[in-house]
Amino acid sequence: MPKIIITTVINAPIQRCFDLARSIDLHQHTSARTGEKAIAGTTTGLINKGETVTWKAKHFGITQKLMSVISEMNSPFMFEDRMLSGAFKKIQHLHLFEEKEEKTTMTDIFEFESPLGILGKLFNKLVLTMYMNRFLENRNQMIKRIAETNEWKKYLKQ
């Protein structure tokens, strides 16, 4: 099962970074390229433990729906989302936050498993792992940019 680990250092307080990472509105903004839209469950604001969200998006030219739940949360240090239904066999995304010297280190541990047995494993190796890594890297860089400027105020209530 592929595992992607991405670490991003953000010059912003831990609570701000934690909240931006779980903002449905910001997620829709950072994934506008794939047209991700929250269509059911928590569709705006900050998602919390036990809440679900269903996303509709277009990846590889195919419109897909994916439902996930926030399965664990320890604010402002970690939360985990897990896929409940969708095109994958499994998705588990752990978001970790650590504050040191007025900076926040945000670490994503993203594990997924594709369906279709050996064909899925081949697709992971040739295409999907790199695609998902780029998707998460781009998202994290946008979170970093927004957290480090006053733009964060558009997504979080003060």
Backbone hydrogen bonds, N-H to C=O, Kabsch-Sander energy under -0.5 kcal/mol:
donor,donor_aa,acceptor,acceptor_aa,energy
4,I,110,F,-2.9
6,I,108,D,-2.2
8,T,106,M,-2.9
10,I,8,T,-0.5
10,I,104,T,-3.3
12,A,10,I,-1.9
17,C,13,P,-1.9
18,F,14,I,-2.9
19,D,15,Q,-2.5
20,L,16,R,-2.5
21,A,17,C,-2.1
22,R,18,F,-0.9
22,R,19,D,-0.5
23,S,20,L,-1.3
24,I,22,R,-0.6
24,I,45,G,-3.0
27,H,23,S,-2.2
28,Q,24,I,-2.2
29,H,25,D,-1.8
30,T,26,L,-3.1
31,S,27,H,-1.4
32,A,29,H,-1.2
34,T,31,S,-1.2
35,G,32,A,-1.2
36,E,31,S,-1.7
37,K,56,K,-2.1
39,I,37,K,-0.6
39,I,54,T,-3.0
40,A,54,T,-1.0
42,T,52,T,-3.3
43,T,41,G,-0.8
47,I,22,R,-2.2
50,G,70,I,-3.3
51,E,48,N,-2.1
53,V,68,S,-2.1
54,T,40,A,-2.3
55,W,53,V,-0.5
55,W,66,L,-3.3
56,K,37,K,-2.3
57,A,64,Q,-2.2
58,K,34,T,-2.7
59,H,57,A,-0.6
59,H,62,I,-2.1
62,I,59,H,-1.9
64,Q,57,A,-3.4
66,L,55,W,-2.3
67,M,85,S,-2.9
68,S,53,V,-2.6
69,V,82,R,-2.3
70,I,51,E,-2.2
71,S,69,V,-1.1
71,S,80,E,-1.6
72,E,80,E,-1.2
74,N,78,M,-3.1
77,F,74,N,-2.6
78,M,74,N,-1.6
79,F,95,H,-1.8
80,E,72,E,-2.3
81,D,93,H,-2.5
82,R,69,V,-2.3
83,M,91,I,-2.3
84,L,67,M,-3.9
85,S,67,M,-1.6
89,K,113,E,-2.7
90,K,113,E,-1.8
92,Q,111,E,-2.7
93,H,81,D,-3.0
94,L,92,Q,-0.5
94,L,109,I,-2.8
95,H,79,F,-3.1
96,L,94,L,-0.5
96,L,107,T,-3.1
97,F,77,F,-2.7
98,E,105,T,-1.8
100,K,103,K,-2.9
103,K,100,K,-1.3
104,T,10,I,-3.2
105,T,98,E,-3.4
106,M,8,T,-3.2
106,M,104,T,-0.7
107,T,96,L,-2.7
107,T,105,T,-0.5
108,D,6,I,-2.9
109,I,94,L,-2.6
110,F,4,I,-3.0
110,F,108,D,-0.5
111,E,92,Q,-3.0
111,E,109,I,-0.6
112,F,2,P,-1.6
113,E,90,K,-2.6
119,L,116,L,-1.5
120,G,116,L,-0.9
121,K,117,G,-2.1
122,L,118,I,-2.1
123,F,119,L,-2.4
124,N,120,G,-2.5
125,K,121,K,-2.1
126,L,122,L,-2.5
127,V,123,F,-2.7
128,L,123,F,-2.0
129,T,124,N,-2.1
131,Y,127,V,-2.2
132,M,128,L,-3.0
133,N,129,T,-2.2
134,R,130,M,-2.4
135,F,131,Y,-2.3
136,L,132,M,-2.6
137,E,133,N,-2.6
138,N,134,R,-2.6
139,R,135,F,-2.1
140,N,136,L,-2.7
141,Q,137,E,-2.3
142,M,138,N,-1.8
143,I,139,R,-2.4
144,K,140,N,-2.6
145,R,141,Q,-2.4
146,I,142,M,-2.6
147,A,143,I,-2.9
148,E,144,K,-2.0
149,T,146,I,-1.0
152,W,146,I,-1.1
152,W,149,T,-1.1
153,K,150,N,-1.6
154,K,151,E,-2.0
155,Y,152,W,-1.6
156,L,152,W,-1.5
